[in-house]
């Protein structure tokens, strides 16, 4: 299970980018899991290359990984791509949001 520290969303045409900052407590490091779609230019691509591309900071020369499925359950999300699976723990984000919403 990967602990998500924060999420970033960029909706600047032509790209739509969703980034998860994943904290690695064993190495005190943060890595990025990025989902990106450029729908405007998909018509130029082969059918198998269309959709949401998935990339992870530590992958070196990994072939294009495409999003296949996203599953939500309570405080967790599972991202399944053509070559990988990520089980993400969103509890840190949810706690932070609840603290911000509390009345003073």
C-alpha positions in Angstrom: 0.0 0.0 0.0 1.4 3.4 -1.0 0.8 6.4 1.1 -0.2 9.5 -0.9 1.0 12.8 0.5 -0.8 15.1 -1.9 -2.5 15.2 -5.3 -2.0 17.7 -8.1 -4.4 18.3 -11.0 -3.4 20.2 -14.1 -6.1 21.0 -16.7 -4.1 23.1 -19.1 -5.1 22.3 -22.7 -4.2 20.2 -24.4 -3.2 18.0 -21.4 -5.1 16.7 -18.4 -2.6 15.5 -15.7 -3.4 13.9 -12.4 -0.3 13.4 -10.2 0.0 11.5 -6.9 2.9 12.3 -4.6 3.7 8.9 -3.0 5.7 9.0 0.2 8.3 6.2 0.6 9.0 6.1 4.3 11.8 3.5 4.0 13.9 6.0 2.0 12.3 9.3 3.2 11.6 10.0 -0.5 8.5 11.2 -2.5 7.9 9.8 -5.9 5.4 10.8 -8.6 2.7 8.6 -10.1 1.4 10.5 -13.1 -1.8 9.9 -15.2 -1.9 12.0 -18.4 -4.2 12.3 -21.3 -3.9 14.5 -24.4 -7.3 14.0 -25.9 -6.9 16.8 -28.5 -4.2 14.8 -30.4 -5.4 11.2 -29.9 -6.8 11.0 -33.4 -3.2 11.0 -34.6 -2.3 8.0 -32.5 -2.8 4.3 -33.1 -5.9 2.9 -31.3 -3.7 1.1 -28.8 -1.9 4.4 -27.9 -5.1 6.4 -27.1 -6.2 7.0 -23.5 -4.5 7.8 -20.2 -0.8 7.2 -20.0 0.6 6.1 -16.6 4.2 6.8 -15.6 6.1 6.4 -12.3 9.2 8.3 -11.4 11.4 5.3 -10.9 10.6 3.5 -14.2 13.5 3.7 -16.6 12.8 3.3 -20.3 9.5 1.5 -19.4 7.2 1.1 -22.4 4.1 3.1 -22.4 1.8 2.0 -19.7 -1.9 2.7 -20.3 -4.6 3.0 -17.6 -7.0 0.1 -17.6 -9.1 0.5 -14.5 -9.5 2.6 -11.3 -11.2 1.2 -8.2 -12.3 3.3 -5.3 -13.1 2.1 -1.8 -13.4 4.4 1.3 -10.0 5.9 1.8 -8.2 3.9 -0.9 -7.9 3.8 -4.7 -6.4 1.1 -6.9 -4.9 2.1 -10.2 -4.5 -0.8 -12.7 -2.5 -0.2 -15.8 -1.4 -2.5 -18.6 1.8 -3.4 -16.8 1.4 -2.3 -13.1 -0.9 -2.0 -10.2 -0.9 0.7 -7.5 -2.8 0.5 -4.2 -3.0 4.0 -2.9 -3.8 5.1 0.7 -5.6 8.5 0.7 -6.2 8.7 4.4 -3.6 11.4 4.9 -5.4 13.6 2.3 -8.8 13.0 3.8 -7.6 13.8 7.4 -6.0 17.0 6.1 -9.2 18.0 4.4 -11.3 17.3 7.5 -9.0 19.4 9.7 -9.4 22.4 7.2 -13.2 22.0 7.2 -13.6 22.1 11.0 -15.2 25.3 12.2 -13.0 27.5 14.4 
